[in-house]
Amino acid sequence: MTTYTAFTTLPDAARACAVSDALERMDPAPMGIGTFEIEDGSGRWEVGGYFTEPPDTAALALLSAATGAAEFVVSKVPD
């Protein structure tokens, strides 16, 4: 099964939680979402979604623009 990932970084926990919540409502919805603080002392957070279908890149771009997130990096994970 082909999997797609979409990752972004954010400057704080509140925005990371908002992006995570918004990812849950996307269509196609991710099969899993990870939200965690990057452990480098920067205070930045990473949010990633794992999809079984290609994610909606336009929706991801709007989400990052609306929340101040970095541009999502979308990758296809080989089988």
C-alpha positions as CSV (number, residue, x, y, z in Angstrom):
1,M,0.0,0.0,0.0
2,T,1.4,3.4,-1.0
3,T,1.5,5.9,1.8
4,Y,1.9,9.7,1.6
5,T,3.2,12.0,4.3
6,A,2.7,15.7,4.8
7,F,4.8,17.5,7.4
8,T,5.1,21.1,8.6
9,T,6.7,23.0,11.4
10,L,5.2,25.7,13.6
11,P,6.5,28.1,16.2
12,D,4.3,27.0,19.2
13,A,2.1,24.3,20.6
14,A,-1.2,26.2,20.2
15,R,-0.7,26.5,16.4
16,A,0.5,22.9,16.2
17,C,-2.7,21.7,17.9
18,A,-4.8,23.8,15.6
19,V,-3.1,22.4,12.5
20,S,-3.5,18.8,13.9
21,D,-7.2,19.4,14.4
22,A,-7.6,20.8,10.9
23,L,-5.8,17.8,9.4
24,E,-8.4,15.5,11.0
25,R,-11.2,17.3,9.0
26,M,-9.4,17.1,5.6
27,D,-10.7,15.1,2.7
28,P,-9.0,12.7,2.2
29,A,-8.5,12.4,5.9
30,P,-5.1,11.1,7.1
31,M,-4.9,7.7,8.7
32,G,-2.7,9.1,11.4
33,I,-1.4,12.4,12.7
34,G,1.6,13.1,14.8
35,T,2.2,16.3,16.8
36,F,5.4,16.8,18.8
37,E,7.9,19.3,20.0
38,I,11.2,19.3,18.2
39,E,13.8,18.5,20.8
40,D,16.5,21.0,19.8
41,G,15.6,23.8,22.3
42,S,14.0,25.9,19.6
43,G,10.5,25.6,20.9
44,R,9.3,24.6,17.4
45,W,6.7,21.9,16.8
46,E,6.2,19.4,14.0
47,V,2.9,18.1,12.7
48,G,2.7,15.3,10.2
49,G,-0.1,13.4,8.6
50,Y,0.0,9.9,7.0
51,F,-2.3,9.4,4.0
52,T,-3.4,6.4,1.9
53,E,-4.3,8.7,-0.9
54,P,-2.5,11.8,-2.1
55,P,-3.3,14.7,0.2
56,D,-5.0,17.8,-1.0
57,T,-2.0,20.1,-1.6
58,A,-4.1,23.2,-2.1
59,A,-5.9,22.6,1.3
60,L,-2.5,22.1,2.9
61,A,-1.2,25.4,1.4
62,L,-4.2,27.3,2.7
63,L,-3.8,25.6,6.1
64,S,-0.2,26.6,6.4
65,A,-0.9,30.2,5.3
66,A,-3.8,30.5,7.7
67,T,-1.8,29.3,10.7
68,G,1.7,30.6,10.1
69,A,3.0,27.1,9.5
70,A,5.9,26.4,7.2
71,E,4.9,25.0,3.8
72,F,4.0,21.4,4.0
73,V,6.5,18.9,2.6
74,V,4.5,16.1,0.9
75,S,6.2,12.8,0.1
76,K,5.2,9.5,-1.4
77,V,6.6,6.7,0.6
78,P,7.4,3.7,-1.5
79,D,5.9,0.3,-0.7
